[in-house]
Amino acid sequence: MSEHNPFDLSGQERTAAIEAGEERLSREQEKSDLCWLMGNKQGRRFMWRLLGAAGVFHSSFNTNNAVMAFSEGKRNLGLQQLNNIMEHCPSHYNTMLDEHKAMREKDVNRAADTRNKRK
């Protein structure tokens, strides 16, 4: 166990510099991980489902305060991820939207074809 010396200012500065460097590396790794995830179609599908499950795209209002607080907590995590995407790889967000739109149109057309075949 190391002892902390409050009078060792240079030691405190070294410790602070080491911790700041480690924090910077951690943030860079998170950015790299997110860009890697958003850089492929499967990752964007996963993120779209995550954002949807978090409730990012709809209101979390509920007359029950506990339910609304829980929903807002989930939504806040989703909004943090959305903010990270928009900060680090916004072009991938646009790609994700386009892919989701194309998938929805494909699903709508498939459902219409199924209804037409039943008639």
C-alpha positions, 0 to 999 in steps of 0.5 A: 500500500502506497502512502499519499504525501500531500506535500509531494506536488510533483508526485501529484502532478505525475499521478494526475498526468498518468490518470489523464492519459489513461482517461484519454486512451479509454475515450479513444478506445470507446470512440474506435469501438463505436465507429467499428460497430457503426461501420458495418451493417450488422452493427447499425442494425444492432444499434437501431434496435438498441436505440428503439428499445431505449425509447429514443424515438418516442415519448416516455410520458406516463401518468405513473411517476415510477414507470416514467422515471424508469423509462426516462432512465432507459431513454437517457442511456439511448440518448447518450449513445445517439450523442456519441454516434452524432459526435464520432461518426454522424455519416454512419447514423445517416446510413443507418436511417437509410437502411432502416427506411429501406427495410421498412419499405421492404416489409411493407411491400412484403405485407402488401404482397401477402394480402394481395395473394390472399384475395 
